[in-house]
Structure formats: C-alpha cells, structure tokens
Amino acid sequence: MNNTIFKKLGIATIVAVYVLILVGGVVRASGSGMGCPDWPKCFGTWIPPTSLDQLPSNYQEIFGEKLKGEVEFNVYKTWTEYINRLLGVLIGFLIFLTFASSIYYFWKKDRIVVYITFAAFILVGFQGWLGSVVVATELLPWMVTTHLLVAVVIVLSLIWAIVRAQRESFESISSSPELNFSIFLLFGLSLGQFILGTRVREEIDKFNLSGQLRNTWIDQLGGSFYIHIIVALFVVALHWFFYKKSVAKIGKQLNSFFTLLVIMVLTSFVTGVILGVFDMSAYAQPLHLTFATIILGLQFSIYLINNKGNLLGEVNG
C-alpha cells in the first residue's frame, strides 16, 4: 500500500518543528518569552491585543508579577510569543495526523512505525505542558533548554519513523561499516557540542534577563564558551575529513545527505563566528541554533539509512 500521505505528513511535521525551533530562537534572542505573561491565554484572551488601549487600565497590576520587570506592553514581543504558540498548536495537529496515518498504513505492515509516531505524539503533548511550565517559572534557563531538547527528540523520532517507512527505497544501498563509525562519532560529538552550546545560551539568558548590555556578555562568559569554540573547530575539521574519506565509497543518496551535512556544519560555524564578532547578534542566534538542530537530524538520517538492516530492524508481518 502506498504510504505517500504518511511520508508527506511526516516531512511537513519535521519542517514545522524546525520552523518552531527557529521561531523559538527568535523568541529567546529578542527577549519575547514573557510577551504573553499567562498560559494558555495571552493577556487573558485567546487572541492577544494589538494596542495598549485594548488592555485594562490596571493591566500592569494584573500581569506585573509575570512580566519579569517589563511594565509596558510590547506588541512585538507579545505577537512573537503568540506566533510561537500557534506553531506549537499546528504541530500538535500535524503530529496527530501523522500518527493516524501511520495506523492506517503500517498497523499490519510494520507496527514499529506506529509506535514511534505515537511516542512523538505523546512527546508533543508533553512539550505543550512543558511550555506552560517555562512560562510559570518565568523563563528559568534550564527549563528553556529542556524545552529545546524535547523538540530535538521529537524531530529525531519523526525522522526515524519516516526512514523506516521508506526503507524499501534504500534497499539498493550497501551499508558501510566505515561510514557507520564516522557518523556515530560525528553525531556524538555534535550532540555534545549542542549541549555545550545550550550551557553558553543559559549564561547569556541570565545576562539578558538582568538587563546587562549586549556588548558585555562575551567578556563575562565562563570557560564553557571557549571550550565551545575549540570543539566547533574540531567538529568542522572532522566532518570535512570524514566527508573526503567517504565521498567516493558511498552511494549517491548517502553522498547527497553527507554533502548537505557538511554545508550545514560550515554554515553553523559561520553563524557562530558572527555571534562572537558582533556581540551575540540577536539575528544570528536563532539561525545558529536551527542549523545545529538540522545537523543532528541529517546525521541521524544518514545513520538510519546506513543501518537499515540493524537499527531499523526487520519489518514485522
């Protein structure tokens, strides 16, 4: 049975999650996280105000404690956070449709696909609840980081489900133990670098929330920032080394994924340089974060495709 609808829904959901990560980065970099001081409503309504006169005269008293010291209504920050929430709702619908289509196409053919999409569906619900906790804790840095990491797990789960569902398309690919080792190493290193980057981001959040000037942030960062830079150079060099070593030995499909991976690694590195040179530019921060999550997704995709007979398992009856 053709599973094109499942594939399209799954890919649409993955793209939506990546867009949400980008928008979430904008929310974080612009300080819009408390643009809506309550949950699930925004300033007490389902559709937030567009001007100050739409708020009660005593709105500062009503929402003051939740505004993190921000005593004036800011329409930009409010609607940035509201769009972030709307995207979260859209992803909820998309993941439900993906899960429903997995039941239709794979319940009899390969139930593991169903189980994976169900897990992703549950994670999206958990992510929604976690979002409310982030607001309730007034953007506690480690809670914001947890919120991001759950989004990454959702993306990887969906990638796993889609690759498994399309495994027949990869039957002609010969698994490469050498590539398997390379990608496993690169994924582990990139994941560690990603987590290290979130630690740096947590430090920056503290400076931002305390109202310190942006051009003073880098000088106050601890050793994790400089370790992050050193590891970044190593990540770029190692990706390039393994790419040149593997490019002639792997098939066209895997080669395309690997080429895109190297491009994303270089792009992420460039945005990182921009962050360092331009005092943690608010424009570069969301891009740097999004590219980092795309890198993990591409690495995981390559690993899954290359291990179709192992990690992906056998198709059950």
N, C-alpha and C positions, 0 to 999 in steps of 0.2 A: 504494500500500500504506500502510495506517495506521501511523504511527510513534509512537503514544501511549506505548508501553512505553519507547522511547528517550527521549522527552521527560520522562517521569516519573523515569526513572533519572538523567538528566542534572540535572534540578532537585533531586532528592534528594541528588546528589553535591555540587552547589553549596551547598545548605543545610548539608550535613555539613562542608564546608570552612570555611564561615563560623562554624559552631559550634566547629570546631577552632581557628580564629583567636581566638575568644573565650576558649576554654579555655587556649590558649597564652598569651594576655594575662594570665589569672589565674595561670598558672604563673610568668610573668615578674614580675608585680607582687607575688606572695606569696613570691618567692624560692625556688620549689619546683623550679627547673630541675635541681638536683642531688639531688632527692628520691630518685631512682634513680641511684646512682653508677656503674652499669655499663650496658652495652648489648650485645645486645638484652634481656638479663635484667635483673631488678631485685633487688639484693642477692643475686645468684647464683641466683635462682629465677624461674620464669615467672609465678608469682603472688606478689606481694610480701607480706611479713609484715604482720600487723595489730597485733602487740605485740612488745615488746622481747625477751620470752622465746623467741620464735621465731628469733632470731638467735644465731649462735655467740657465746660469751663474748668472743672476741677480734675481734669484727666491726669494732671501731674501728681495729685494726691492718690488717685486710684491706682495708677501704674508706676508711681515714682520708685517704689522699692525694687521693682523688677527691671528698671531701665538702666541699671548699672551706672548711676550717676548722670545719665543723659536726660536732662529735664525738659528738653524741647523735642517736639515731634519732628521726625526727619522722614519725609515722604520717600526719598530714595532708599534709605535703609529699610524702611517698612516694606516697600514693594519688592526689594531684592530678596528679603527673607520670605515674603509671601510666595514669590515665584519658586523659590527653593522648595517650599512646602507643596505647592501644586505639582511640581515634578515628582515629588515623592508619592503623591496620590496616583498620578499617571502610571508610575512604575508598579504600584500595587495592582492596578487593573491589568497591566500588561503581563505581569508575572502570574496572575490568576489565569489569564487566557492561555499562557504558555503551559501552565500546569494542566489545565483542562484538555488542551490539545495533545499533551503527552499521554494522557489516559486513553484518549481516542485512538492514537496511532501506535502506542507502544505497550499497552497493558498486556496484550497477549504475545507481543513480539520480543520485548526487552524491558522488563519492569524496572530495571535499574535506572533507566532514563526517567521513569515516573518518580521513583524515589528521590532522585537528585533534584528534579524540578520542585517536588513537594518540599524538600529541605530548603530550597531557595525561597519558596513561597512563605514558609514559616519565618525564615530569616528577615524577609521584607517586613513582616508584621512586627517582629522583634525590633527591627530598625526604626519603625514608626514610633514604637513605645520609647525606644532609646532617645529619639529626637525630643520627646516631651521631657525626658529626664535632663537632657542637655540644657533645655530652657529653664527647668526647675532649679538646676544647680548653677544657673547664671554663667554658662559657658566655661565650666570647670575644664581646664586644658586636657586632662587625661580622659575626661568623658567625651570631649570632642574628638580626640584621637581614636578612642574605641568606636565611636560612631563611623569614622572613616574606615577603620579596619574591617568592620562588618560589611560595609559597602564593597570592599575589595573581595571578601569571601563570597558575596553574592555574585559578583562578576565571574569569579573563577568557577563557581558551581554551574552557572549557566553555560560557560564555555565547555565545561566537561560534558554536560548533557547534550549540547549540540554536536560536539565532535563524536561522541559515542553514537548519536543518532545517525550521523553521516559516515560511519566507519567503513561502509562498503565503498565509498568514494576513495578511500585511502588504501584499498587492498593491494594496489599495484606498487605501493611504496615499500621499499625494503628497509626494515628497521636497522638503524645504525647504532651499535653499542657505543661507539666513539662520540656520536652526537648526543646520545643519551647522557653520557658522563658530562659533556660540555654544558648542556642545558641545565642539568641538575645543579652543577656548580654555579652557573650564572644566575639561576633562579634563587638559590640560597643566598648568594652574595647580594643580589639586588633586593631581596626581601629584607636582609639585614640593613642594607643602606636605606631602604624605605622607612624602616622602624627608627633608625637613627635620625633620619630627616624629620620624623614626627616629633622626636625629642627636641630638636632645634626649634621646630614650629611652636612647641609648647612654651619654650623660653620666650620666643618672640611675642606670643599671645600675652604673656604676663607684662611685658614692656608696653604693649599696645593698650591693654586694658587699664594700665596705671597712668596712661596719658603721656608717656615719655616720647620725646621727639624721635622720629624715624631714623634720622642720621646718627643717633647714639646707640642704636640697637646692637649693631655688629660688635662694637667695642666692648659691650657688656656680655656677649655670648661666651659660654664656657668652652671647655675642651671638646665637647661633642660637635661643635660647629667645625673645628679644624680637622677633626677625625673624619667628618662627613666629606670635607673637601678632598682629603687624601684618598679615601675609599672611592670617591667619584672618579678620580683619575685612574685608579686601578680597574674600576668597572669598565670604563671606556676602553682601556688598553686590552683587557681580557676579552671583551666582546669582539674587538677587531681581530685579535689573534685567532680566536676560535672560528670566526667567520672566514678568514682567509684560509684556515686549515681545512674547513669543512665544505666550502663552496663547490669544489669540484667533485665531491664524493656523495652529495645528497641530490635527490630528485628536484625537479622544477618547482613542485608545490612547496616543499620544505625550504628550498632556496629562496622563494619569494617571501615566506614568513621571516626567514632569518635576515634577509636584506632589509625588510621593513623594521625589524627589531633593532638593527644597527642604526638605522636612521633615527628611530625614536630615542635611542640611547644618546646619540650625538646631540639631538635637539634638546633633550632634557638637560644635558651638560651645559649647553649654551644658555638656556634659561637660568640655570644655576649661577653661571658666571655673571649674567645680567643682575641677578639678585645681589651678588656680592659687590658689584661695581656701583650699582645705583641704589644703595641703601635699602635693600629689601623691597624693591619696587612692588607696589600693590598690583600692578598689571602682570608682572612675571610670576608672582606666587601661585595663582590658580593654574597657569599653564604648566609650571614646573611639577606641580602635584599631579595634574592629569596625565602628563607624559609618563610620569613614574608608574602610575597605575596601568597605563596601556602597556608599558614594558613588561610588567608582571603577567598581564593577560596574554601577550604574544609568546612569552617564554613558556607559559603553561600550555598554550595551544600546540607549540612545537613538541613539547614533551609528550603530550597526549597522543598526537598523531604518530610520533615515532615509536610509541609503546602500545600501539593498538592491540597487540596480542597479549599484553601483560597488564598494565594499569587499567586499561579499558575493559578487560575481561571478556569472557565469552558471551555471545548473545544467547539468552535463555529462551526456551521453547515457545 
